[in-house]
Structures are given as structure tokens and as C-alpha cells.
Amino acid sequence: FDFLGKDSIRYFNTVEVLPPVYKAIGDFGSGKKEGDDLFDKLDTSKLNAHLKELMPGLTAKVFRTYNASETLDRL
């Protein structure tokens, strides 16, 4: 991953992913130019609706915050 995140801070990281994840990211990127959004077909309202089906009250923001807290806690 290599992109500008919040406040235009560069994020660069190499991670290993499972083959289906690799394929999905490749499919999302197919036909896109540099600078295009990778997940342009992802609608946050649909994502939040899906997350709420998994756990009442769960949103993308809550998930991000939880993930960041867990990640920092492991450092």
C-alpha cells in the first residue's frame, strides 16, 4: 500500500494477503489510472448496513477505531 492518508501523510506498507484478497484488490484496480479511488464502488451506507447486520451499532468508524486501538495496544 502506498497512498496519502489523513492530513496528506504518506502511508507505505507491504503486507501478505490471502490469494482471494489479492485477486479482489486486483479486480478493484483493473482499468483504473493512478490517482483513481481504488474502492470507488464501495458505498459507505451499504458498508455500514452490512456491518450492522453483523453486530448492532457497528459502523465503519467504530471498526476503524477499534482496529487502531488494538493495533496500537500491540506495539
Buried (B, 14 or more C-beta within 10 A) or exposed (E): EEEEEEEEEEEEEEEEEEEEEEEEBEEBEEEEEEEEEEEEEEEEEEBBEEBEEEEEEBBBEEBEEEEEEEEEEEE
